[in-house]
Amino acid sequence: MGILMNKFSFIAGTVFGVYIAQNYNVPNIKKLFNEALYSAKQVEEKYRKPKKPEEEH
């Protein structure tokens, strides 16, 4: 009985997700993630400590 309930949950979630994606303005999560990663890299590069002269090769 547990396997049947797991499959039902998965199918119901998929159908619900498709319905929401088609009928509402859902943001593109992959695009938002990439923009956040790019911003984080820029902040990290801006505030990174400078290398000490003996560390540079």
mmCIF file as Biopython writes it, N, C-alpha, C and O atoms, coordinates in Angstrom:
data_model
#
loop_
_atom_site.group_PDB
_atom_site.id
_atom_site.type_symbol
_atom_site.label_atom_id
_atom_site.label_alt_id
_atom_site.label_comp_id
_atom_site.label_asym_id
_atom_site.label_entity_id
_atom_site.label_seq_id
_atom_site.pdbx_PDB_ins_code
_atom_site.Cartn_x
_atom_site.Cartn_y
_atom_site.Cartn_z
_atom_site.occupancy
_atom_site.B_iso_or_equiv
_atom_site.auth_seq_id
_atom_site.auth_asym_id
_atom_site.pdbx_PDB_model_num
ATOM 1   N N  . MET A ? 1  ? 0.816  -1.192 0.000   1.0 0.0 1  A 1 
ATOM 2   C CA . MET A ? 1  ? 0.000  0.000  0.000   1.0 0.0 1  A 1 
ATOM 3   C C  . MET A ? 1  ? 0.864  1.262  0.000   1.0 0.0 1  A 1 
ATOM 4   O O  . MET A ? 1  ? 0.465  2.288  -0.552  1.0 0.0 1  A 1 
ATOM 5   N N  . GLY A ? 2  ? 2.048  1.190  0.618   1.0 0.0 2  A 1 
ATOM 6   C CA . GLY A ? 2  ? 2.930  2.358  0.694   1.0 0.0 2  A 1 
ATOM 7   C C  . GLY A ? 2  ? 3.460  2.775  -0.666  1.0 0.0 2  A 1 
ATOM 8   O O  . GLY A ? 2  ? 3.597  3.967  -0.941  1.0 0.0 2  A 1 
ATOM 9   N N  . ILE A ? 3  ? 3.761  1.794  -1.526  1.0 0.0 3  A 1 
ATOM 10  C CA . ILE A ? 3  ? 4.282  2.099  -2.853  1.0 0.0 3  A 1 
ATOM 11  C C  . ILE A ? 3  ? 3.214  2.806  -3.681  1.0 0.0 3  A 1 
ATOM 12  O O  . ILE A ? 3  ? 3.515  3.744  -4.418  1.0 0.0 3  A 1 
ATOM 13  N N  . LEU A ? 4  ? 1.981  2.360  -3.560  1.0 0.0 4  A 1 
ATOM 14  C CA . LEU A ? 4  ? 0.885  2.980  -4.301  1.0 0.0 4  A 1 
ATOM 15  C C  . LEU A ? 4  ? 0.675  4.427  -3.857  1.0 0.0 4  A 1 
ATOM 16  O O  . LEU A ? 4  ? 0.415  5.291  -4.695  1.0 0.0 4  A 1 
ATOM 17  N N  . MET A ? 5  ? 0.782  4.707  -2.564  1.0 0.0 5  A 1 
ATOM 18  C CA . MET A ? 5  ? 0.610  6.071  -2.063  1.0 0.0 5  A 1 
ATOM 19  C C  . MET A ? 5  ? 1.760  6.966  -2.513  1.0 0.0 5  A 1 
ATOM 20  O O  . MET A ? 5  ? 1.549  8.140  -2.815  1.0 0.0 5  A 1 
ATOM 21  N N  . ASN A ? 6  ? 2.980  6.421  -2.559  1.0 0.0 6  A 1 
ATOM 22  C CA . ASN A ? 6  ? 4.115  7.200  -3.034  1.0 0.0 6  A 1 
ATOM 23  C C  . ASN A ? 6  ? 3.931  7.592  -4.493  1.0 0.0 6  A 1 
ATOM 24  O O  . ASN A ? 6  ? 4.196  8.735  -4.863  1.0 0.0 6  A 1 
ATOM 25  N N  . LYS A ? 7  ? 3.487  6.671  -5.312  1.0 0.0 7  A 1 
ATOM 26  C CA . LYS A ? 7  ? 3.268  6.964  -6.727  1.0 0.0 7  A 1 
ATOM 27  C C  . LYS A ? 7  ? 2.136  7.962  -6.903  1.0 0.0 7  A 1 
ATOM 28  O O  . LYS A ? 7  ? 2.217  8.853  -7.749  1.0 0.0 7  A 1 
ATOM 29  N N  . PHE A ? 8  ? 1.078  7.820  -6.110  1.0 0.0 8  A 1 
ATOM 30  C CA . PHE A ? 8  ? -0.030 8.765  -6.183  1.0 0.0 8  A 1 
ATOM 31  C C  . PHE A ? 8  ? 0.431  10.173 -5.817  1.0 0.0 8  A 1 
ATOM 32  O O  . PHE A ? 8  ? 0.051  11.139 -6.478  1.0 0.0 8  A 1 
ATOM 33  N N  . SER A ? 9  ? 1.242  10.298 -4.777  1.0 0.0 9  A 1 
ATOM 34  C CA . SER A ? 9  ? 1.757  11.602 -4.358  1.0 0.0 9  A 1 
ATOM 35  C C  . SER A ? 9  ? 2.597  12.223 -5.464  1.0 0.0 9  A 1 
ATOM 36  O O  . SER A ? 9  ? 2.469  13.413 -5.752  1.0 0.0 9  A 1 
ATOM 37  N N  . PHE A ? 10 ? 3.448  11.430 -6.077  1.0 0.0 10 A 1 
ATOM 38  C CA . PHE A ? 10 ? 4.315  11.926 -7.138  1.0 0.0 10 A 1 
ATOM 39  C C  . PHE A ? 10 ? 3.485  12.398 -8.341  1.0 0.0 10 A 1 
ATOM 40  O O  . PHE A ? 10 ? 3.716  13.483 -8.874  1.0 0.0 10 A 1 
ATOM 41  N N  . ILE A ? 11 ? 2.534  11.584 -8.754  1.0 0.0 11 A 1 
ATOM 42  C CA . ILE A ? 11 ? 1.692  11.935 -9.907  1.0 0.0 11 A 1 
ATOM 43  C C  . ILE A ? 11 ? 0.844  13.170 -9.599  1.0 0.0 11 A 1 
ATOM 44  O O  . ILE A ? 11 ? 0.723  14.064 -10.436 1.0 0.0 11 A 1 
ATOM 45  N N  . ALA A ? 12 ? 0.260  13.222 -8.409  1.0 0.0 12 A 1 
ATOM 46  C CA . ALA A ? 12 ? -0.556 14.375 -8.025  1.0 0.0 12 A 1 
ATOM 47  C C  . ALA A ? 12 ? 0.295  15.642 -7.975  1.0 0.0 12 A 1 
ATOM 48  O O  . ALA A ? 12 ? -0.155 16.700 -8.417  1.0 0.0 12 A 1 
ATOM 49  N N  . GLY A ? 13 ? 1.497  15.556 -7.454  1.0 0.0 13 A 1 
ATOM 50  C CA . GLY A ? 13 ? 2.404  16.708 -7.409  1.0 0.0 13 A 1 
ATOM 51  C C  . GLY A ? 13 ? 2.805  17.168 -8.787  1.0 0.0 13 A 1 
ATOM 52  O O  . GLY A ? 13 ? 2.887  18.371 -9.038  1.0 0.0 13 A 1 
ATOM 53  N N  . THR A ? 14 ? 3.058  16.232 -9.693  1.0 0.0 14 A 1 
ATOM 54  C CA . THR A ? 14 ? 3.425  16.568 -11.060 1.0 0.0 14 A 1 
ATOM 55  C C  . THR A ? 14 ? 2.276  17.271 -11.775 1.0 0.0 14 A 1 
ATOM 56  O O  . THR A ? 14 ? 2.479  18.286 -12.440 1.0 0.0 14 A 1 
ATOM 57  N N  . VAL A ? 15 ? 1.072  16.727 -11.635 1.0 0.0 15 A 1 
ATOM 58  C CA . VAL A ? 15 ? -0.096 17.337 -12.270 1.0 0.0 15 A 1 
ATOM 59  C C  . VAL A ? 15 ? -0.336 18.741 -11.706 1.0 0.0 15 A 1 
ATOM 60  O O  . VAL A ? 15 ? -0.613 19.676 -12.458 1.0 0.0 15 A 1 
ATOM 61  N N  . PHE A ? 16 ? -0.231 18.882 -10.406 1.0 0.0 16 A 1 
ATOM 62  C CA . PHE A ? 16 ? -0.417 20.185 -9.777  1.0 0.0 16 A 1 
ATOM 63  C C  . PHE A ? 16 ? 0.652  21.173 -10.252 1.0 0.0 16 A 1 
ATOM 64  O O  . PHE A ? 16 ? 0.335  22.327 -10.539 1.0 0.0 16 A 1 
ATOM 65  N N  . GLY A ? 17 ? 1.904  20.739 -10.337 1.0 0.0 17 A 1 
ATOM 66  C CA . GLY A ? 17 ? 2.987  21.605 -10.810 1.0 0.0 17 A 1 
ATOM 67  C C  . GLY A ? 17 ? 2.792  22.051 -12.240 1.0 0.0 17 A 1 
ATOM 68  O O  . GLY A ? 17 ? 3.049  23.210 -12.565 1.0 0.0 17 A 1 
ATOM 69  N N  . VAL A ? 18 ? 2.342  21.156 -13.105 1.0 0.0 18 A 1 
ATOM 70  C CA . VAL A ? 18 ? 2.078  21.510 -14.504 1.0 0.0 18 A 1 
ATOM 71  C C  . VAL A ? 18 ? 0.951  22.529 -14.577 1.0 0.0 18 A 1 
ATOM 72  O O  . VAL A ? 18 ? 1.035  23.498 -15.332 1.0 0.0 18 A 1 
ATOM 73  N N  . TYR A ? 19 ? -0.095 22.316 -13.803 1.0 0.0 19 A 1 
ATOM 74  C CA . TYR A ? 19 ? -1.228 23.247 -13.789 1.0 0.0 19 A 1 
ATOM 75  C C  . TYR A ? 19 ? -0.779 24.639 -13.354 1.0 0.0 19 A 1 
ATOM 76  O O  . TYR A ? 19 ? -1.129 25.632 -13.991 1.0 0.0 19 A 1 
ATOM 77  N N  . ILE A ? 20 ? -0.011 24.713 -12.280 1.0 0.0 20 A 1 
ATOM 78  C CA . ILE A ? 20 ? 0.471  26.004 -11.775 1.0 0.0 20 A 1 
ATOM 79  C C  . ILE A ? 20 ? 1.367  26.682 -12.806 1.0 0.0 20 A 1 
ATOM 80  O O  . ILE A ? 20 ? 1.241  27.884 -13.040 1.0 0.0 20 A 1 
ATOM 81  N N  . ALA A ? 21 ? 2.268  25.927 -13.422 1.0 0.0 21 A 1 
ATOM 82  C CA . ALA A ? 21 ? 3.199  26.503 -14.393 1.0 0.0 21 A 1 
ATOM 83  C C  . ALA A ? 21 ? 2.475  27.045 -15.622 1.0 0.0 21 A 1 
ATOM 84  O O  . ALA A ? 21 ? 2.914  28.035 -16.206 1.0 0.0 21 A 1 
ATOM 85  N N  . GLN A ? 22 ? 1.391  26.421 -16.019 1.0 0.0 22 A 1 
ATOM 86  C CA . GLN A ? 22 ? 0.665  26.858 -17.206 1.0 0.0 22 A 1 
ATOM 87  C C  . GLN A ? 22 ? -0.258 28.037 -16.925 1.0 0.0 22 A 1 
ATOM 88  O O  . GLN A ? 22 ? -0.505 28.846 -17.820 1.0 0.0 22 A 1 
ATOM 89  N N  . ASN A ? 23 ? -0.769 28.151 -15.714 1.0 0.0 23 A 1 
ATOM 90  C CA . ASN A ? 23 ? -1.795 29.146 -15.443 1.0 0.0 23 A 1 
ATOM 91  C C  . ASN A ? 23 ? -1.332 30.343 -14.616 1.0 0.0 23 A 1 
ATOM 92  O O  . ASN A ? 23 ? -2.085 31.303 -14.456 1.0 0.0 23 A 1 
ATOM 93  N N  . TYR A ? 24 ? -0.136 30.306 -14.099 1.0 0.0 24 A 1 
ATOM 94  C CA . TYR A ? 24 ? 0.365  31.404 -13.283 1.0 0.0 24 A 1 
ATOM 95  C C  . TYR A ? 24 ? 1.754  31.800 -13.752 1.0 0.0 24 A 1 
ATOM 96  O O  . TYR A ? 24 ? 2.448  31.012 -14.394 1.0 0.0 24 A 1 
ATOM 97  N N  . ASN A ? 25 ? 2.155  33.018 -13.432 1.0 0.0 25 A 1 
ATOM 98  C CA . ASN A ? 25 ? 3.463  33.534 -13.822 1.0 0.0 25 A 1 
ATOM 99  C C  . ASN A ? 25 ? 4.503  33.067 -12.790 1.0 0.0 25 A 1 
ATOM 100 O O  . ASN A ? 25 ? 4.766  33.758 -11.806 1.0 0.0 25 A 1 
ATOM 101 N N  . VAL A ? 26 ? 5.071  31.919 -13.025 1.0 0.0 26 A 1 
ATOM 102 C CA . VAL A ? 26 ? 6.053  31.322 -12.119 1.0 0.0 26 A 1 
ATOM 103 C C  . VAL A ? 26 ? 7.444  31.746 -12.584 1.0 0.0 26 A 1 
ATOM 104 O O  . VAL A ? 26 ? 7.761  31.604 -13.764 1.0 0.0 26 A 1 
ATOM 105 N N  . PRO A ? 27 ? 8.288  32.267 -11.676 1.0 0.0 27 A 1 
ATOM 106 C CA . PRO A ? 27 ? 9.627  32.687 -12.081 1.0 0.0 27 A 1 
ATOM 107 C C  . PRO A ? 27 ? 10.500 31.496 -12.481 1.0 0.0 27 A 1 
ATOM 108 O O  . PRO A ? 27 ? 10.311 30.377 -12.002 1.0 0.0 27 A 1 
ATOM 109 N N  . ASN A ? 28 ? 11.451 31.763 -13.362 1.0 0.0 28 A 1 
ATOM 110 C CA . ASN A ? 28 ? 12.397 30.746 -13.805 1.0 0.0 28 A 1 
ATOM 111 C C  . ASN A ? 28 ? 13.456 30.578 -12.714 1.0 0.0 28 A 1 
ATOM 112 O O  . ASN A ? 28 ? 14.327 31.432 -12.552 1.0 0.0 28 A 1 
ATOM 113 N N  . ILE A ? 29 ? 13.377 29.483 -11.973 1.0 0.0 29 A 1 
ATOM 114 C CA . ILE A ? 29 ? 14.258 29.253 -10.829 1.0 0.0 29 A 1 
ATOM 115 C C  . ILE A ? 29 ? 15.717 29.133 -11.260 1.0 0.0 29 A 1 
ATOM 116 O O  . ILE A ? 29 ? 16.608 29.630 -10.572 1.0 0.0 29 A 1 
ATOM 117 N N  . LYS A ? 30 ? 15.965 28.483 -12.384 1.0 0.0 30 A 1 
ATOM 118 C CA . LYS A ? 30 ? 17.339 28.314 -12.853 1.0 0.0 30 A 1 
ATOM 119 C C  . LYS A ? 30 ? 17.971 29.671 -13.165 1.0 0.0 30 A 1 
ATOM 120 O O  . LYS A ? 30 ? 19.135 29.905 -12.842 1.0 0.0 30 A 1 
ATOM 121 N N  . LYS A ? 31 ? 17.211 30.554 -13.786 1.0 0.0 31 A 1 
ATOM 122 C CA . LYS A ? 31 ? 17.716 31.886 -14.115 1.0 0.0 31 A 1 
ATOM 123 C C  . LYS A ? 31 ? 17.992 32.685 -12.838 1.0 0.0 31 A 1 
ATOM 124 O O  . LYS A ? 31 ? 19.021 33.352 -12.734 1.0 0.0 31 A 1 
ATOM 125 N N  . LEU A ? 32 ? 17.074 32.617 -11.866 1.0 0.0 32 A 1 
ATOM 126 C CA . LEU A ? 32 ? 17.276 33.321 -10.598 1.0 0.0 32 A 1 
ATOM 127 C C  . LEU A ? 32 ? 18.506 32.798 -9.866  1.0 0.0 32 A 1 
ATOM 128 O O  . LEU A ? 32 ? 19.269 33.578 -9.296  1.0 0.0 32 A 1 
ATOM 129 N N  . PHE A ? 33 ? 18.699 31.477 -9.880  1.0 0.0 33 A 1 
ATOM 130 C CA . PHE A ? 33 ? 19.858 30.885 -9.222  1.0 0.0 33 A 1 
ATOM 131 C C  . PHE A ? 33 ? 21.161 31.352 -9.883  1.0 0.0 33 A 1 
ATOM 132 O O  . PHE A ? 33 ? 22.119 31.704 -9.196  1.0 0.0 33 A 1 
ATOM 133 N N  . ASN A ? 34 ? 21.187 31.354 -11.229 1.0 0.0 34 A 1 
ATOM 134 C CA . ASN A ? 34 ? 22.391 31.788 -11.932 1.0 0.0 34 A 1 
ATOM 135 C C  . ASN A ? 34 ? 22.706 33.259 -11.664 1.0 0.0 34 A 1 
ATOM 136 O O  . ASN A ? 34 ? 23.873 33.621 -11.511 1.0 0.0 34 A 1 
ATOM 137 N N  . GLU A ? 35 ? 21.679 34.110 -11.606 1.0 0.0 35 A 1 
ATOM 138 C CA . GLU A ? 35 ? 21.896 35.522 -11.301 1.0 0.0 35 A 1 
ATOM 139 C C  . GLU A ? 35 ? 22.425 35.706 -9.884  1.0 0.0 35 A 1 
ATOM 140 O O  . GLU A ? 35 ? 23.312 36.528 -9.658  1.0 0.0 35 A 1 
ATOM 141 N N  . ALA A ? 36 ? 21.891 34.949 -8.927  1.0 0.0 36 A 1 
ATOM 142 C CA . ALA A ? 36 ? 22.357 35.037 -7.550  1.0 0.0 36 A 1 
ATOM 143 C C  . ALA A ? 36 ? 23.805 34.551 -7.433  1.0 0.0 36 A 1 
ATOM 144 O O  . ALA A ? 36 ? 24.600 35.143 -6.703  1.0 0.0 36 A 1 
ATOM 145 N N  . LEU A ? 37 ? 24.143 33.493 -8.137  1.0 0.0 37 A 1 
ATOM 146 C CA . LEU A ? 37 ? 25.511 32.978 -8.117  1.0 0.0 37 A 1 
ATOM 147 C C  . LEU A ? 37 ? 26.484 33.993 -8.711  1.0 0.0 37 A 1 
ATOM 148 O O  . LEU A ? 37 ? 27.579 34.193 -8.186  1.0 0.0 37 A 1 
ATOM 149 N N  . TYR A ? 38 ? 26.080 34.629 -9.804  1.0 0.0 38 A 1 
ATOM 150 C CA . TYR A ? 38 ? 26.916 35.656 -10.439 1.0 0.0 38 A 1 
ATOM 151 C C  . TYR A ? 38 ? 27.136 36.828 -9.476  1.0 0.0 38 A 1 
ATOM 152 O O  . TYR A ? 38 ? 28.258 37.318 -9.343  1.0 0.0 38 A 1 
ATOM 153 N N  . SER A ? 39 ? 26.078 37.273 -8.810  1.0 0.0 39 A 1 
ATOM 154 C CA . SER A ? 39 ? 26.192 38.377 -7.855  1.0 0.0 39 A 1 
ATOM 155 C C  . SER A ? 39 ? 27.096 37.993 -6.686  1.0 0.0 39 A 1 
ATOM 156 O O  . SER A ? 39 ? 27.906 38.805 -6.237  1.0 0.0 39 A 1 
ATOM 157 N N  . ALA A ? 40 ? 26.968 36.780 -6.197  1.0 0.0 40 A 1 
ATOM 158 C CA . ALA A ? 40 ? 27.802 36.326 -5.085  1.0 0.0 40 A 1 
ATOM 159 C C  . ALA A ? 40 ? 29.277 36.293 -5.485  1.0 0.0 40 A 1 
ATOM 160 O O  . ALA A ? 40 ? 30.143 36.662 -4.692  1.0 0.0 40 A 1 
ATOM 161 N N  . LYS A ? 41 ? 29.566 35.853 -6.706  1.0 0.0 41 A 1 
ATOM 162 C CA . LYS A ? 41 ? 30.955 35.840 -7.182  1.0 0.0 41 A 1 
ATOM 163 C C  . LYS A ? 41 ? 31.513 37.246 -7.279  1.0 0.0 41 A 1 
ATOM 164 O O  . LYS A ? 41 ? 32.672 37.480 -6.937  1.0 0.0 41 A 1 
ATOM 165 N N  . GLN A ? 42 ? 30.698 38.189 -7.745  1.0 0.0 42 A 1 
ATOM 166 C CA . GLN A ? 42 ? 31.155 39.577 -7.861  1.0 0.0 42 A 1 
ATOM 167 C C  . GLN A ? 42 ? 31.461 40.161 -6.480  1.0 0.0 42 A 1 
ATOM 168 O O  . GLN A ? 42 ? 32.472 40.842 -6.308  1.0 0.0 42 A 1 
ATOM 169 N N  . VAL A ? 43 ? 30.599 39.902 -5.501  1.0 0.0 43 A 1 
ATOM 170 C CA . VAL A ? 43 ? 30.814 40.405 -4.141  1.0 0.0 43 A 1 
ATOM 171 C C  . VAL A ? 43 ? 32.065 39.768 -3.550  1.0 0.0 43 A 1 
ATOM 172 O O  . VAL A ? 43 ? 32.859 40.445 -2.897  1.0 0.0 43 A 1 
ATOM 173 N N  . GLU A ? 44 ? 32.244 38.469 -3.777  1.0 0.0 44 A 1 
ATOM 174 C CA . GLU A ? 44 ? 33.423 37.777 -3.243  1.0 0.0 44 A 1 
ATOM 175 C C  . GLU A ? 44 ? 34.704 38.349 -3.838  1.0 0.0 44 A 1 
ATOM 176 O O  . GLU A ? 44 ? 35.684 38.543 -3.119  1.0 0.0 44 A 1 
ATOM 177 N N  . GLU A ? 45 ? 34.709 38.620 -5.127  1.0 0.0 45 A 1 
ATOM 178 C CA . GLU A ? 45 ? 35.903 39.176 -5.766  1.0 0.0 45 A 1 
ATOM 179 C C  . GLU A ? 45 ? 36.173 40.602 -5.293  1.0 0.0 45 A 1 
ATOM 180 O O  . GLU A ? 45 ? 37.327 41.008 -5.160  1.0 0.0 45 A 1 
ATOM 181 N N  . LYS A ? 46 ? 35.113 41.356 -5.041  1.0 0.0 46 A 1 
ATOM 182 C CA . LYS A ? 46 ? 35.273 42.750 -4.610  1.0 0.0 46 A 1 
ATOM 183 C C  . LYS A ? 46 ? 35.869 42.832 -3.216  1.0 0.0 46 A 1 
ATOM 184 O O  . LYS A ? 46 ? 36.713 43.690 -2.958  1.0 0.0 46 A 1 
ATOM 185 N N  . TYR A ? 47 ? 35.443 41.943 -2.300  1.0 0.0 47 A 1 
ATOM 186 C CA . TYR A ? 47 ? 35.861 42.028 -0.905  1.0 0.0 47 A 1 
ATOM 187 C C  . TYR A ? 47 ? 36.928 41.004 -0.523  1.0 0.0 47 A 1 
ATOM 188 O O  . TYR A ? 47 ? 37.204 40.824 0.663   1.0 0.0 47 A 1 
ATOM 189 N N  . ARG A ? 48 ? 37.523 40.340 -1.489  1.0 0.0 48 A 1 
ATOM 190 C CA . ARG A ? 48 ? 38.576 39.362 -1.213  1.0 0.0 48 A 1 
ATOM 191 C C  . ARG A ? 48 ? 39.812 40.076 -0.677  1.0 0.0 48 A 1 
ATOM 192 O O  . ARG A ? 48 ? 40.160 41.163 -1.137  1.0 0.0 48 A 1 
ATOM 193 N N  . LYS A ? 49 ? 40.469 39.459 0.294   1.0 0.0 49 A 1 
ATOM 194 C CA . LYS A ? 49 ? 41.707 40.025 0.819   1.0 0.0 49 A 1 
ATOM 195 C C  . LYS A ? 49 ? 42.779 39.935 -0.256  1.0 0.0 49 A 1 
ATOM 196 O O  . LYS A ? 49 ? 42.840 38.942 -0.980  1.0 0.0 49 A 1 
ATOM 197 N N  . PRO A ? 50 ? 43.619 40.944 -0.374  1.0 0.0 50 A 1 
ATOM 198 C CA . PRO A ? 50 ? 44.709 40.848 -1.361  1.0 0.0 50 A 1 
ATOM 199 C C  . PRO A ? 50 ? 45.720 39.793 -0.937  1.0 0.0 50 A 1 
ATOM 200 O O  . PRO A ? 50 ? 45.928 39.556 0.253   1.0 0.0 50 A 1 
ATOM 201 N N  . LYS A ? 51 ? 46.348 39.163 -1.928  1.0 0.0 51 A 1 
ATOM 202 C CA . LYS A ? 51 ? 47.351 38.142 -1.627  1.0 0.0 51 A 1 
ATOM 203 C C  . LYS A ? 51 ? 48.619 38.794 -1.102  1.0 0.0 51 A 1 
ATOM 204 O O  . LYS A ? 51 ? 48.977 39.903 -1.498  1.0 0.0 51 A 1 
ATOM 205 N N  . LYS A ? 52 ? 49.286 38.089 -0.207  1.0 0.0 52 A 1 
ATOM 206 C CA . LYS A ? 52 ? 50.561 38.559 0.310   1.0 0.0 52 A 1 
ATOM 207 C C  . LYS A ? 52 ? 51.619 38.339 -0.760  1.0 0.0 52 A 1 
ATOM 208 O O  . LYS A ? 52 ? 51.497 37.405 -1.552  1.0 0.0 52 A 1 
ATOM 209 N N  . PRO A ? 53 ? 52.646 39.163 -0.806  1.0 0.0 53 A 1 
ATOM 210 C CA . PRO A ? 53 ? 53.670 39.018 -1.861  1.0 0.0 53 A 1 
ATOM 211 C C  . PRO A ? 53 ? 54.351 37.648 -1.886  1.0 0.0 53 A 1 
ATOM 212 O O  . PRO A ? 53 ? 54.685 37.165 -2.968  1.0 0.0 53 A 1 
ATOM 213 N N  . GLU A ? 54 ? 54.572 36.998 -0.723  1.0 0.0 54 A 1 
ATOM 214 C CA . GLU A ? 54 ? 55.255 35.706 -0.719  1.0 0.0 54 A 1 
ATOM 215 C C  . GLU A ? 54 ? 54.341 34.582 -1.225  1.0 0.0 54 A 1 
ATOM 216 O O  . GLU A ? 54 ? 54.830 33.512 -1.586  1.0 0.0 54 A 1 
ATOM 217 N N  . GLU A ? 55 ? 53.013 34.812 -1.257  1.0 0.0 55 A 1 
ATOM 218 C CA . GLU A ? 55 ? 52.095 33.790 -1.739  1.0 0.0 55 A 1 
ATOM 219 C C  . GLU A ? 55 ? 51.992 33.797 -3.265  1.0 0.0 55 A 1 
ATOM 220 O O  . GLU A ? 55 ? 51.619 32.786 -3.860  1.0 0.0 55 A 1 
ATOM 221 N N  . GLU A ? 56 ? 52.315 34.916 -3.901  1.0 0.0 56 A 1 
ATOM 222 C CA . GLU A ? 56 ? 52.216 35.004 -5.335  1.0 0.0 56 A 1 
ATOM 223 C C  . GLU A ? 56 ? 53.412 34.313 -5.986  1.0 0.0 56 A 1 
ATOM 224 O O  . GLU A ? 56 ? 54.555 34.526 -5.579  1.0 0.0 56 A 1 
ATOM 225 N N  . HIS A ? 57 ? 53.152 33.501 -6.978  1.0 0.0 57 A 1 
ATOM 226 C CA . HIS A ? 57 ? 54.249 32.790 -7.667  1.0 0.0 57 A 1 
ATOM 227 C C  . HIS A ? 57 ? 54.235 33.146 -9.115  1.0 0.0 57 A 1 
ATOM 228 O O  . HIS A ? 57 ? 55.070 32.662 -9.878  1.0 0.0 57 A 1 
#
